[in-house]
Amino acid sequence: MSAHAIWAPNQDELFYIKGARDSLYSVATTTDAAVTFGTEQRLAIEGLLMFGTYRDYDIMPDGERLVVVLPAEDSDEGPPRINIVVNWIEELKELVPIP
């Protein structure tokens, strides 16, 4: 069974998660007169996190790179955190004044 499929921006490749839901695959496609699929390839990305029905990866608009959510590595630094910077444009203007 395959899940969480997404087309590459130029629509010549399809990415999806298959099997144990932790391995990412791709398959070349053509959409001329009919949709045809090439041989699927397992990508060297494993251990994807699954958040219910949400896809935990995406392809960049240039079609050359993937963004993937992976588990955090174990560390002694405490729980993971996210730093959110608000009003960063104003702070940048103060640090680098524009003449």
N, C-alpha and C positions, 0 to 999 in steps of 0.2 A: 504494500500500500504506500502511496506517495502523498505528501501533504505540503502545505505552505508553498506552493509554486509561485514563481515570479518570472516574467519575461525579461530578458536583457533589453536595454533601451532600443537597440536596433532590431529587436525581435528575431534575431538569428540564433538565439540560445535560450533554453528554459532551465531554470534552477529549481530544485526541490529537495525536500528531506524525505528519506526513504528508510524503511525498515524500523530499526529500534529508535527512530526519531532523534538520532544524534549524529547522523552522517549526511553530508551535503553532496548532492549529485548535480550534474548538468548534462544536457543533451542538445546537440546542434539541431536546428530546425530550418526548414524552408517553407515559405508560404506563397509560392507562385500560384499554380493552378489549384493545388490542394496542399494541405499541411502534411509534411513528411518529417520524420524524426530519424536522426542518426543513432549511433551507438552511445548509450549512456556512459558517463565517466564519473567515478567516485572522486571527489575533490579531497585534497589533503587537509581537510578541516573536520575535526571530530570534537565531540563533547559539547555540542550546542545546548544551550539552555532553552527550555520550552516554557512559555508563559501562556498556558491555556490555548486559546485560539489565535494568539498573536504570533506573527512570524518574527523570529529572533535574528534575522539577517536581512540585508538589503544590498542591492547593487548600485554602485555610484552612477551618476548620469553619463559618465564617459564610457561605461560598460567594461572598464578594465579592472576595477577593484570591487571587493565585497567588504561590507561592514558586518561584523559578526559579534553577537553577545556570547561571551564565554564565562565560565565560572571564575570567580576570584581565586587567586592562589592563597593557600593558607599562610598566615603571617601572625606575628605576635603584636601587631600594631593595633589590635582591637577590631571592632566591626568595620566593614567597608563604609565609606562615606562619599557623598557627592557634594562638591563645592559649586554653588550657584552664584554667579556674579550678576548683579542687577545694576542698571545705570552705568555700565562700563564705558559708554561713549563719553559721558560727562567726566568720569575719572580720567580717561585718556586725554581729554581736552585740557584738564588741569596739569597733567604730567608733561604733555607735549603741546604747548601753546602754538596756535597757528597765527602767523603774523598778519 
